[in-house]
Amino acid sequence: MKFSIEKDQIMEALQKVQSIVEQRTTLPILSNVLLEADNGKLTLTTTDQEVSVRTNLEVDISESGATTLPARRFFSICRELPSHQIDISVTGTDVAEIISGSANFKLEGLSKDDFPPIPSFEESFSYELQQGTLKDILRKTSYAASTDESRAILNGSLMAFRDNKLTVVCTDGRRLALVEQEIDIPTDAELDIVVPSKTILELIKTLNDEGVINIKISATQVAFEFGNIFIISKLIDGTYPNYRQVIPSQCEERIAIDRETLNNAIRRVSLMLDDQAASVKVKITENRIDLLTSSLEIGEARESIPVKYSGKDITIAFNPAFMMAPLKHLDSDEIFLELSDELSPGVIKSNVPFLYVIMPIRLN
């Protein structure tokens, strides 16, 4: 295999595929990127056997062939090369010679025959939407997915294609994030899938703000195709819990708050906490919200936020990290905090089809 490529080209391609590569793995080949050069096209593929990412680009190929190279090491070498032009040739023993300007590297690879085959994909359903729209939806929800492996079904994002809407939901049992987006869905193509969090994070990294993404679904897999990128992922098997049950049908009080002001105030009072299970007390009175934190070993903090409010007094406590999470990912200047009492879930809404449910922490 022998080809020439621009440094920016190979760097961009490697950035798209290398993030799913495990640095420590029982199978060394999974740390490698598969390079296939043929018909004027270089294809790069990585996999962890759960998620596979493939991209391709047009290059000047002198000799067709394929090999696998350590992805992160290859990326580091390319990043430091002194010239914009890179010449790469691979011997029959899978040793890649990388030449750029005055620099010359020889990088040991592994045979393409040892690389796990990318699963074949036979789609049953297909949907289209804007890349920027899907990226925004995933950013606004993915942080609420569970990391507890004992409840695997919650270790991903529910994507429900129903009633001409895509509904994306994530929950870990203590909070829930939901976004709805209108899309065209044929009546015979309504279904729910749960996509692993690793795949969701890969999409957030690689999706563009412009262009269309095609989502293809089979019985056990989902594929995302956009631009020159193709991502195939296994689906999480199982039935997602009935998330509608935890969304309050009605809250008694609704307070409009400046999103950035609230986020900054919570972050400041959280400086007095070092326990992840700690809470911030939210005391709501007429035209005012007080945020209070305290720790026996550190001290205490209080900050007040002026608001327009004339309802009943409510004192409730929340995990501060859980409160800040949606505020960081929303774009609107104003959010709405809906509450009923100190024991009922709080709800954060915005001026888009977004909803966030957060369970309170019982006050002592």
Order of alpha helices (4+ residues) and beta strands (2+ residues): beta-alpha-beta-beta-beta-beta-beta-alpha-beta-beta-beta-beta-alpha-beta-beta-beta-beta-alpha-beta-beta-beta-beta-alpha-beta-beta-beta-beta-alpha-beta-beta-beta
